[in-house]
Amino acid sequence: MLELKDISKQFGQKKIFDHFNLVVEDGKILSLVGPSGGGKTTLLRMLAGLEKIDSGEIIYNNAKVSLDHLENLNLLGFVFQDFQLFPHLTVLDNLILSPTKTMGMPKEAAKEKALDLLARLGLSEHANVYPFSLSGGQKQRVALARAMMIDPQIIGYDEPTSALDPELRQEVEKLILQNREAGITQIVVTHDLQFAENISDNILKINPK
């Protein structure tokens, strides 16, 4: 279980979180829904260690998590809205870059793990292609595989259906629900209430102050 207690975050002159509290149960899907400017994506970035948390506590499985070392704890694997795949690297190389460079994983072990993930996500035949040749749904699955390479405790998605057509939207829904069946805890940021209702165990509406 993930608990956030009294989280505060100042962004410029605006305080986007002030004594914010949240509980995410293991193996469940929580969707954060609301218009832009409410801090939904910032919350994911804070949990991934990409944004500094000014104050508060994070507790995971009854153990307090160091706010200063979130980036190295692999608490949350971040699936970016625009995927952020490196265009000059193949799909396989995109997946193994972070584990080998930041975690010291041997290259052959990283390759084996990446190929297993690609197989699970139906992408084996795309391991040696470049991102430009992939569809939006395929890029989404590659971005998910990359997030899973670090064995995160939680996977966070930033607007995973943004700019996708209805067929690809359903593909993403299916993927997220498959992860729930596998027992993976997930947090989804979206402005699409219908999408959130289709996938979520719980929905939290966040509005700009």
C-alpha positions in Angstrom: 0.0 0.0 0.0 1.2 3.5 -0.9 0.4 6.4 1.5 1.1 10.0 0.9 0.7 12.2 4.1 0.7 16.0 4.2 2.5 16.3 0.8 3.3 19.9 -0.1 4.7 21.3 -3.3 5.4 24.9 -4.4 5.6 25.6 -8.1 6.7 29.1 -8.7 4.4 31.4 -6.9 1.7 28.8 -6.7 1.3 26.0 -4.1 -0.2 23.1 -6.1 -0.3 20.7 -3.2 -0.8 21.7 0.5 -1.2 18.9 3.1 -2.3 16.5 0.3 -3.1 13.0 1.4 -3.6 9.9 -0.7 -3.8 6.1 -0.3 -3.3 3.6 -3.2 -4.0 0.0 -2.5 -1.8 -2.8 -3.8 -2.8 -4.2 -7.2 -5.4 -1.5 -7.8 -5.8 1.2 -10.4 -6.2 4.7 -9.2 -7.1 7.4 -11.8 -6.4 11.1 -11.2 -8.9 13.0 -13.2 -9.3 16.7 -13.9 -8.3 19.6 -16.1 -4.8 20.8 -16.7 -3.1 22.8 -14.0 -4.3 20.7 -11.0 -1.0 19.0 -10.4 -1.9 15.4 -11.6 1.2 15.0 -13.7 3.4 16.7 -11.1 2.2 14.2 -8.6 3.4 11.3 -10.8 6.7 13.1 -11.4 7.3 13.5 -7.7 6.7 9.8 -7.0 9.2 9.0 -9.8 11.8 11.4 -8.3 11.6 13.7 -11.3 10.2 16.6 -9.2 11.2 17.6 -5.6 8.7 17.2 -2.9 8.9 20.1 -0.5 7.5 18.4 2.6 5.4 15.5 3.8 5.8 11.7 4.0 5.6 8.8 1.6 5.0 5.4 3.2 5.1 2.2 1.1 4.2 -1.1 2.7 4.4 0.4 6.2 8.0 1.7 5.6 8.8 5.4 5.3 10.4 6.3 1.9 13.2 8.8 1.7 12.0 11.9 -0.3 15.6 12.7 -1.2 16.3 9.4 -3.0 13.0 8.7 -4.8 14.7 8.8 -8.2 16.9 5.8 -7.3 14.3 3.7 -5.4 12.3 2.7 -8.5 9.1 3.3 -6.6 7.2 4.4 -9.7 7.9 3.7 -13.4 6.8 6.6 -15.5 5.1 6.2 -18.8 5.4 9.6 -20.5 2.5 11.1 -22.4 4.7 11.6 -25.5 6.5 8.3 -24.9 10.0 10.0 -25.0 11.6 7.1 -27.0 15.0 7.9 -28.4 14.5 8.1 -32.2 18.1 7.1 -33.0 17.9 3.8 -30.9 16.1 0.6 -31.7 13.2 -0.5 -29.5 15.5 -3.0 -27.8 18.2 -0.4 -27.2 15.6 2.0 -25.8 14.6 -0.6 -23.3 18.1 -1.6 -22.1 19.6 1.9 -21.9 18.5 2.9 -18.4 19.0 -0.5 -16.7 22.5 -0.8 -18.0 23.6 2.9 -17.5 21.9 3.7 -14.2 21.4 0.4 -12.5 24.5 -1.4 -13.6 22.6 -4.3 -15.1 24.7 -6.5 -17.4 23.9 -5.9 -21.0 23.0 -9.5 -21.8 20.7 -9.7 -18.8 19.0 -6.5 -19.8 18.5 -7.8 -23.3 17.0 -11.0 -22.0 14.6 -9.1 -19.8 13.7 -6.7 -22.6 13.0 -9.4 -25.1 10.8 -11.2 -22.5 8.8 -8.0 -21.9 8.4 -7.3 -25.6 7.1 -10.9 -26.0 4.6 -10.4 -23.2 3.4 -7.2 -24.9 3.2 -8.7 -28.4 6.1 -6.7 -29.7 8.8 -9.3 -30.3 8.9 -8.6 -34.1 9.6 -4.9 -33.4 12.7 -5.4 -31.2 15.2 -4.2 -33.8 13.1 -1.4 -35.5 13.2 2.3 -34.8 10.4 4.2 -33.1 9.4 6.1 -36.2 8.0 2.8 -37.7 5.7 2.1 -34.8 2.0 3.0 -34.4 0.8 5.1 -31.5 -0.4 2.0 -29.7 2.9 0.2 -30.3 4.9 3.2 -28.9 2.7 3.1 -25.9 3.5 -0.5 -25.2 7.2 0.1 -25.8 7.1 3.0 -23.3 5.3 0.7 -20.8 8.0 -2.0 -21.3 10.7 0.6 -20.7 9.0 1.6 -17.4 8.8 -2.1 -16.4 12.5 -2.7 -17.1 13.4 -1.2 -13.6 10.9 -3.4 -11.8 9.0 -0.5 -10.3 6.6 -1.0 -7.4 4.0 1.1 -9.2 3.5 2.1 -12.8 2.3 5.7 -13.5 0.8 6.8 -16.8 0.6 10.4 -17.9 -2.5 10.8 -20.3 -2.0 7.4 -21.9 -4.9 7.9 -24.4 -4.0 11.4 -25.5 -4.3 11.8 -29.2 -5.1 8.1 -29.8 -8.0 7.0 -31.9 -10.8 4.9 -30.4 -9.2 1.6 -31.4 -5.9 2.4 -29.9 -7.6 3.8 -26.8 -9.2 0.4 -26.3 -5.8 -1.3 -26.7 -4.4 0.9 -23.9 -7.4 0.1 -21.7 -6.8 -3.6 -22.3 -3.1 -3.3 -21.5 -3.7 -1.5 -18.2 -6.4 -4.1 -17.1 -4.0 -6.9 -18.0 -1.4 -5.4 -15.7 -4.1 -5.2 -12.9 -4.7 -9.0 -13.4 -1.0 -9.5 -13.0 -1.2 -7.7 -9.6 0.6 -4.4 -10.6 -0.4 -1.3 -8.8 -1.1 1.6 -11.3 -1.8 5.3 -11.2 -3.3 6.9 -14.3 -3.4 10.6 -15.0 -6.2 11.5 -17.5 -8.7 14.2 -18.4 -11.0 11.5 -19.9 -13.5 10.6 -17.3 -15.1 7.8 -19.4 -11.7 6.1 -19.8 -11.0 6.4 -16.1 -14.4 4.8 -15.3 -13.6 1.9 -17.6 -10.3 1.0 -16.0 -10.3 2.3 -12.4 -10.9 0.8 -9.0 -10.9 4.3 -7.6 -11.1 7.8 -9.1 -9.8 11.0 -7.5 -10.8 14.2 -9.1 -8.2 17.0 -8.9 -9.0 20.6 -9.8 -6.8 23.6 -10.0 -6.9 25.9 -7.0 
